[in-house]
Amino acid sequence: MVVCGYAVRPEDLEALQALGVKDSKVLSASRREALEGPLKALAASFHLVEIQPAEMDRRNLNDLELEAFAACIQATGPSAVFVDAPVGPRGIPRFRQRLLERISPLAPELVAENRADARFPVVSAASILAKVLRDRRIQAMRAEYGEIGSGYPSDPKTKAFLEQWMAQHATPPPIARASWGTFDRMKQVRFPF
């Protein structure tokens, strides 16, 4: 998993919008790649955090994301923060409070919303940079392991790779979380007792 914090000067917000940033999921990989250079050039600062599968197995994913968000905020030092909240709407107030506690004594204005990457260009920019790095990591894994798909559980190529790997090795590959629900479902199908 990759998390990115992206800071832009207020006077550069218009230029950021003019780049045509959007939620990274609605942009093609080539469009995200094309935006990477201009986004980095326009940024006041940015910070990327990679969370490895083994770390996700050992620790609570919500805590890891919270730590990554805090690291990005501390590294970029913005006066206002917009976060794509990784919790449901009812969990946002608690998430927001936990994040503010984590970054104290910094006290920026903090807006945490679901789908913020579709609403706020600065969050879109962070989402794009995170996805570009993730795409590169996936490409490196393909070079080592062959076709692994996108890495998302809904991807048939990812499922096929995981099923083949599990059939040959009986354990998850080191590039995937062993605690991933996808493996539990595979085990239930193969060993339904």
Secondary structure by P-SEA (a helix, b strand, c coil): cbbbbbbbcccaaaaaaaacccccccccaaaaaaaaaaaaaaccbbbbbbbcaaaaaaccaaaaaaaaaaaaaaaacccbbbbcccccccaaaaaaaaaaaaacccccccccccccccccaaaaaaaaaaaaaaaaaaaaaaaccccccccccccaaaaaaaaaaaaaccccccccccccaaaaaaaaaaccc
